[in-house]
């Protein structure tokens, strides 16, 4: 049976891309498009999921927190999938394409289920989506001669994709509806098809020795012999609890208090993230690791105080809390990745980065998402005017503010790193 003409044209186009003389330019465009769509999909539904669950599914804070914990569970599991299966048996771009197409179907299905089934759909979807982050990075790195200089220029399109998703969702006026998942599903199909046109990234040699402990970076436990790194590591896990409050409940909060087009305005956080990251290379050695990390933790505290006391009469506080995302994320997590790599040295740097990601975006975010859901539910209040749930947001935001404050005090007291970081091998 002959293939439909459209599919034939599609595969001919793929072949053209692979054989064209101007492949370097085309590869750059393909990789940039891949990153843009990769994070567009995530940004389209993730930011507003809490609002959708509260408005449409009538979910509790605990339910919303549990749904966000799905991403943390997937972050814990995905390295094993990528390291022990995907990287060893399949071309990265092909499995990425399959995962995104199946994921699109799940995003559409998520709009058809009730609150009870929603968690399970999001969990399965997250288990499919999270590995594609590592796979997309693998595809990009495989084409680069100098990843240190080239990768940031490709990865920045991911941030632009997240920003574009928020702006378009706001423009369409669908952030409180199932439309966010439908938009994400459409883009996921596009990315799935594009994946098959990406440069071939064959599986790694099956003879490579791979272990579960190696995948999560257990070789880097030697770094805990240094007290400063241990304090940093514990602080990084703890600061993920306030981070979870922002990811899960900032959008519901802003919508509930009446900020229009909240999803679009929240993209100012990603804009500031892209801006502040440019300052890190200049500040890392001049200001010192400790002061950089203190600035990052302090921004967490300040952000939640702004949210706690901000309202529509003092909307500048709300905007300030959003814009501080760049300082919060870049000055702690990006600096943290740089500190971890410098501390670890060449021999165990990959293991150290794997352990840092596993502990923060996996374990730390899992604890934070569940805890934030319980806190939000605890401060839910009913009003006689409306049957809809309302919350005592000031009390809610003071909780992550207090946690950030405690982390800040402990970090200042116990973290004592020399300006010139020594490596352990």
C-alpha positions as CSV (number, residue, x, y, z in Angstrom):
1,X,0.0,0.0,0.0
2,X,1.6,3.3,-1.1
3,X,2.1,6.0,1.5
4,X,-0.1,9.1,1.3
5,X,1.3,11.9,-0.7
6,X,1.6,14.2,2.4
7,X,3.7,11.7,4.3
8,X,5.9,11.1,1.2
9,X,6.5,14.8,0.9
10,X,7.4,14.9,4.6
11,X,10.0,12.2,4.3
12,X,11.4,13.8,1.1
13,X,11.8,17.0,3.0
14,X,13.6,15.3,5.8
15,X,16.0,13.8,3.3
16,X,16.5,17.2,1.7
17,X,17.5,18.7,5.1
18,X,20.0,15.9,5.7
19,X,21.7,16.2,2.3
20,X,21.6,20.0,1.7
21,X,25.0,21.7,1.3
22,X,24.0,24.4,3.8
23,X,23.5,21.9,6.5
24,X,25.2,23.9,9.3
25,X,22.7,26.7,9.0
26,X,19.8,24.3,8.7
27,X,21.0,22.4,11.8
28,X,21.2,25.6,13.8
29,X,17.6,26.4,12.7
30,X,16.4,22.9,13.5
31,X,18.0,22.8,17.0
32,X,16.7,26.3,17.8
33,X,13.2,25.3,16.7
34,X,13.4,22.1,18.7
35,X,14.3,24.1,21.9
36,X,11.6,26.7,21.2
37,X,8.9,24.0,20.8
38,X,10.2,21.8,23.7
39,X,9.7,24.5,26.2
40,X,6.6,26.0,24.5
41,X,4.8,22.8,25.2
42,X,5.8,22.8,28.8
43,X,5.0,26.4,29.4
44,X,1.6,26.2,27.7
45,X,0.0,24.0,30.3
46,X,2.3,23.9,33.4
47,X,2.0,27.5,34.5
48,X,-1.8,27.5,34.4
49,X,-2.5,23.9,35.5
50,X,-3.3,24.9,39.0
51,X,-5.8,27.5,37.8
52,X,-7.4,25.0,35.5
53,X,-7.7,22.4,38.2
54,X,-9.3,24.9,40.6
55,X,-11.6,26.5,38.2
56,X,-12.7,23.6,36.0
57,X,-12.1,20.5,38.1
58,X,-12.8,22.1,41.4
59,X,-9.7,20.5,42.8
60,X,-8.4,21.1,46.3
61,X,-5.0,22.5,47.1
62,X,-3.8,19.0,48.0
63,X,-4.9,17.7,44.6
64,X,-3.1,20.6,42.8
65,X,0.1,20.0,44.8
66,X,-0.1,16.3,44.0
67,X,-0.5,17.0,40.2
68,X,2.6,19.2,40.3
69,X,4.5,16.4,42.2
70,X,4.1,14.3,39.0
71,X,6.9,16.4,37.4
72,X,9.2,15.7,40.4
73,X,8.5,12.0,40.2
74,X,9.2,12.0,36.5
75,X,12.5,13.9,37.1
76,X,13.6,11.2,39.6
77,X,12.7,8.4,37.1
78,X,13.7,9.9,33.8
79,X,17.5,9.7,34.2
80,X,17.1,5.9,34.5
81,X,15.0,5.7,31.3
82,X,17.4,7.9,29.4
83,X,20.6,6.4,30.7
84,X,19.7,2.7,30.8
85,X,17.3,2.4,27.8
86,X,17.0,5.4,25.5
87,X,20.7,6.2,25.2
88,X,21.7,2.6,24.7
89,X,19.1,1.2,22.3
90,X,17.5,4.1,20.3
91,X,18.5,7.1,18.3
92,X,17.7,10.1,20.5
93,X,15.7,12.1,17.9
94,X,13.5,9.2,17.1
95,X,12.4,8.2,20.6
96,X,11.9,11.9,21.3
97,X,9.5,12.2,18.4
98,X,7.5,9.1,19.5
99,X,7.3,10.4,23.1
100,X,6.0,13.9,22.0
101,X,3.4,12.4,19.7
102,X,2.1,10.0,22.4
103,X,2.3,12.9,24.9
104,X,0.1,15.0,22.7
105,X,-2.7,12.4,22.9
106,X,-2.3,12.3,26.7
107,X,-2.6,16.1,26.9
108,X,-5.9,16.0,25.0
109,X,-7.1,13.1,27.1
110,X,-6.3,15.2,30.3
111,X,-9.1,17.6,29.3
112,X,-11.6,14.8,29.2
113,X,-11.1,13.3,32.7
114,X,-12.4,14.3,36.1
115,X,-10.3,15.4,39.1
116,X,-9.8,11.8,40.2
117,X,-8.2,10.7,37.0
118,X,-6.4,13.9,36.2
119,X,-3.4,13.1,38.4
120,X,-2.8,9.8,36.7
121,X,-2.9,11.3,33.2
122,X,-0.5,14.0,34.2
123,X,1.8,11.6,35.9
124,X,2.0,9.3,32.8
125,X,2.4,12.4,30.6
126,X,5.2,13.7,32.8
127,X,7.0,10.3,32.6
128,X,7.0,10.7,28.8
129,X,7.9,14.4,28.7
130,X,10.7,14.7,31.2
131,X,13.1,12.3,29.4
132,X,12.7,14.5,26.3
133,X,14.6,17.4,28.0
134,X,17.7,15.2,28.3
135,X,17.2,13.8,24.8
136,X,16.9,17.3,23.3
137,X,20.1,18.3,25.0
138,X,21.8,15.2,23.7
139,X,20.7,16.0,20.1
140,X,22.0,19.5,20.5
141,X,25.3,18.6,22.1
142,X,26.0,15.9,19.5
143,X,26.1,18.6,16.8
144,X,28.4,21.1,18.6
145,X,32.2,21.5,18.4
146,X,32.3,23.9,21.4
147,X,29.2,23.3,23.6
148,X,30.3,25.8,26.2
149,X,29.9,28.6,23.7
150,X,27.3,27.2,21.3
151,X,24.8,25.6,23.6
152,X,23.6,28.8,25.4
153,X,22.6,30.3,22.0
154,X,20.5,27.3,21.2
155,X,19.1,26.9,24.8
156,X,17.9,30.5,25.0
157,X,15.3,29.6,22.4
158,X,13.7,27.4,25.0
159,X,13.2,30.4,27.3
160,X,11.8,32.3,24.3
161,X,9.4,29.4,23.7
162,X,8.2,29.4,27.3
163,X,7.6,33.2,27.1
164,X,5.8,32.9,23.8
165,X,3.5,30.2,25.3
166,X,2.5,32.5,28.2
167,X,1.9,35.5,25.9
168,X,-0.2,33.5,23.4
169,X,-2.3,31.8,26.1
170,X,-3.1,35.2,27.6
171,X,-3.8,36.7,24.2
172,X,-6.3,33.9,23.5
173,X,-7.9,34.3,26.9
174,X,-7.8,30.6,27.7
175,X,-5.7,30.3,30.8
176,X,-8.6,29.1,32.9
177,X,-9.8,26.6,30.3
178,X,-8.8,23.3,28.8
179,X,-7.5,25.3,25.8
180,X,-4.1,25.4,27.3
181,X,-3.7,21.6,27.1
182,X,-5.1,21.6,23.6
183,X,-2.6,24.2,22.4
184,X,0.2,22.3,24.1
185,X,-1.0,19.1,22.4
186,X,-1.0,20.7,18.9
187,X,2.6,22.0,19.4
188,X,3.6,18.6,20.8
189,X,2.6,16.9,17.6
190,X,4.5,19.5,15.6
191,X,7.6,18.9,17.7
192,X,7.1,15.2,17.4
193,X,7.2,15.4,13.6
194,X,10.1,17.8,13.6
195,X,12.1,15.4,15.8
196,X,12.3,13.0,12.9
197,X,13.9,15.7,10.8
198,X,16.6,16.4,13.5
199,X,20.2,15.3,12.9
200,X,20.8,11.6,13.7
201,X,22.0,11.0,17.2
202,X,22.7,7.3,17.4
203,X,22.5,5.3,20.6
204,X,25.7,5.1,22.7
205,X,27.7,1.9,22.7
206,X,25.9,-0.9,24.6
207,X,29.2,-2.0,26.0
208,X,29.4,1.2,28.1
209,X,29.0,0.3,31.8
210,X,25.9,1.9,33.2
211,X,24.6,1.6,36.7
212,X,21.7,3.1,38.7
213,X,24.1,4.7,41.2
214,X,26.1,6.2,38.4
215,X,23.0,7.7,36.7
216,X,21.9,9.6,39.8
217,X,25.5,10.7,40.5
218,X,26.4,8.6,43.6
219,X,30.1,8.9,42.6
220,X,29.8,12.6,43.6
221,X,29.0,11.8,47.3
222,X,32.7,12.3,48.0
223,X,31.9,16.1,47.7
224,X,30.1,15.9,51.0
225,X,33.4,15.6,52.8
226,X,33.6,19.3,52.3
227,X,31.3,21.0,54.8
228,X,30.6,24.0,52.5
229,X,29.3,21.8,49.7
230,X,27.1,19.8,52.2
231,X,25.5,23.0,53.5
232,X,25.0,24.2,49.9
233,X,23.4,20.9,48.9
234,X,21.0,20.8,51.9
235,X,20.1,24.5,51.2
236,X,19.4,23.7,47.6
237,X,16.9,20.9,48.5
238,X,15.3,23.2,51.1
239,X,14.9,26.1,48.8
240,X,12.9,23.9,46.4
241,X,10.0,24.0,48.8
242,X,9.4,27.8,48.3
243,X,10.1,27.2,44.6
244,X,7.2,24.7,44.5
245,X,4.8,27.3,45.9
246,X,5.6,29.6,43.0
247,X,5.3,27.0,40.3
248,X,2.1,25.5,41.6
249,X,0.1,28.4,43.0
250,X,1.4,31.8,41.6
251,X,-1.0,31.7,38.7
252,X,-4.1,30.7,40.7
253,X,-3.2,33.4,43.2
254,X,-2.8,36.1,40.6
255,X,-6.1,35.1,38.9
256,X,-8.0,34.9,42.2
257,X,-7.0,38.4,43.3
258,X,-8.0,39.8,39.9
259,X,-4.8,40.3,37.9
260,X,-5.8,40.2,34.2
261,X,-3.9,38.0,31.8
262,X,-1.8,36.6,34.6
263,X,-0.1,34.0,32.4
264,X,1.2,36.6,30.1
265,X,2.4,38.8,32.9
266,X,4.2,35.9,34.5
267,X,6.4,35.6,31.5
268,X,8.2,38.7,32.9
269,X,9.8,36.2,35.2
270,X,11.4,34.3,32.2
271,X,12.4,37.6,30.7
272,X,14.2,38.6,33.8
273,X,15.7,35.1,33.9
274,X,17.2,35.6,30.4
275,X,18.5,39.0,31.4
276,X,20.1,38.2,34.8
277,X,21.8,35.1,33.5
278,X,24.0,37.4,31.4
279,X,25.4,38.9,34.6
280,X,26.4,35.6,36.2
281,X,29.7,35.1,34.4
282,X,30.9,38.6,35.4
283,X,29.8,38.3,39.0
284,X,30.7,34.6,39.8
285,X,34.4,35.3,40.4
286,X,34.2,39.0,41.4
287,X,31.4,38.8,44.0
288,X,32.1,35.2,45.1
289,X,30.0,32.1,45.4
290,X,28.7,32.8,48.9
291,X,27.4,36.3,48.1
292,X,25.9,35.1,44.8
293,X,23.9,32.4,46.6
294,X,22.9,34.7,49.4
295,X,21.5,37.2,46.8
296,X,19.5,34.3,45.3
297,X,18.1,33.1,48.6
298,X,17.3,36.7,49.7
299,X,15.3,37.2,46.5
300,X,13.1,34.2,47.4
301,X,12.4,35.8,50.8
302,X,11.6,39.2,49.2
303,X,9.4,37.7,46.5
304,X,7.1,36.0,48.9
305,X,6.9,39.0,51.1
306,X,5.8,41.0,48.0
307,X,3.2,38.4,47.2
308,X,2.0,38.3,50.9
309,X,1.4,42.0,51.1
310,X,0.8,42.9,47.5
311,X,-2.7,43.3,46.0
312,X,-4.5,45.1,43.2
313,X,-4.1,48.4,45.1
314,X,-0.3,47.8,45.4
315,X,0.1,45.9,42.2
316,X,3.8,46.9,41.9
317,X,4.5,44.3,44.6
318,X,3.0,41.6,42.5
319,X,5.0,42.6,39.4
320,X,8.2,42.9,41.6
321,X,7.6,39.3,42.9
322,X,7.2,38.0,39.3
323,X,10.3,39.9,38.0
324,X,12.4,38.6,40.9
325,X,12.2,35.1,39.4
326,X,15.3,35.9,37.4
327,X,17.3,36.6,40.5
328,X,15.8,33.7,42.4
329,X,16.5,31.1,39.8
330,X,19.7,32.4,38.2
331,X,21.6,33.5,41.3
332,X,20.9,30.3,43.1
333,X,20.3,27.4,40.7
334,X,22.5,28.6,37.7
335,X,25.2,29.7,40.1
336,X,24.7,26.4,42.0
337,X,25.3,24.4,38.8
338,X,28.5,26.4,38.2
339,X,29.7,26.0,41.7
340,X,29.0,22.3,41.7
341,X,30.9,21.8,38.4
342,X,33.9,23.9,39.7
343,X,33.9,22.1,43.0
344,X,33.7,18.6,41.5
345,X,36.4,19.0,38.8
346,X,36.6,17.2,35.5
347,X,36.5,13.7,36.8
348,X,33.2,13.6,38.6
349,X,31.5,16.8,37.2
350,X,28.8,14.9,35.3
351,X,28.0,12.7,38.4
352,X,27.8,15.9,40.6
353,X,25.4,17.6,38.2
354,X,23.3,14.5,38.0
355,X,23.2,14.3,41.8
356,X,22.3,18.0,42.1
357,X,19.4,17.7,39.7
358,X,18.1,14.4,41.2
359,X,18.1,15.9,44.7
360,X,16.6,19.4,43.8
361,X,14.2,19.0,41.0
362,X,13.4,15.4,42.0
363,X,13.4,15.0,45.8
364,X,13.2,18.6,46.8
365,X,10.4,19.5,44.4
366,X,8.5,16.3,45.4
367,X,8.5,17.4,49.0
368,X,7.7,21.0,48.1
369,X,4.8,20.2,45.8
370,X,3.0,18.0,48.3
371,X,3.7,20.4,51.2
372,X,2.6,23.5,49.3
373,X,-0.7,21.8,48.4
374,X,-1.4,21.1,52.1
375,X,-0.6,24.6,53.1
376,X,-2.9,26.1,50.4
377,X,-5.7,23.8,51.4
378,X,-5.2,24.7,55.1
379,X,-5.8,28.4,54.3
380,X,-8.8,28.0,52.1
381,X,-11.8,30.0,53.3
382,X,-15.4,30.0,52.1
383,X,-17.3,33.2,51.4
384,X,-21.0,33.7,51.6
385,X,-20.9,35.7,48.3
386,X,-19.6,32.9,46.1
387,X,-19.4,29.1,46.2
388,X,-16.0,29.3,44.7
389,X,-13.0,28.7,46.9
390,X,-11.0,31.6,48.2
391,X,-7.8,31.6,50.1
392,X,-6.0,33.6,52.8
393,X,-3.1,34.2,50.4
394,X,-1.1,36.4,52.9
395,X,-0.9,33.5,55.3
396,X,0.0,31.1,52.4
397,X,2.9,33.2,51.1
398,X,4.3,33.9,54.5
399,X,5.0,30.1,54.8
400,X,7.5,29.9,51.9
401,X,8.9,33.3,53.0
402,X,9.6,31.9,56.4
403,X,11.3,28.8,54.9
404,X,13.4,31.0,52.6
405,X,14.3,33.1,55.6
406,X,15.4,30.1,57.6
407,X,17.5,28.8,54.7
408,X,19.1,32.2,54.4
409,X,20.1,32.5,58.0
410,X,21.4,28.9,58.1
411,X,23.4,29.5,54.9
412,X,25.0,32.7,56.1
413,X,26.0,31.1,59.4
414,X,27.3,27.7,58.2
415,X,28.4,28.1,54.5
416,X,32.1,29.2,54.5
417,X,33.6,28.8,51.1
418,X,36.8,30.4,50.0
419,X,36.5,32.7,47.0
420,X,38.8,30.4,45.0
421,X,36.9,27.1,44.9
422,X,39.1,24.0,45.2
423,X,38.2,20.8,43.5
424,X,38.0,17.3,44.9
425,X,39.0,14.3,42.8
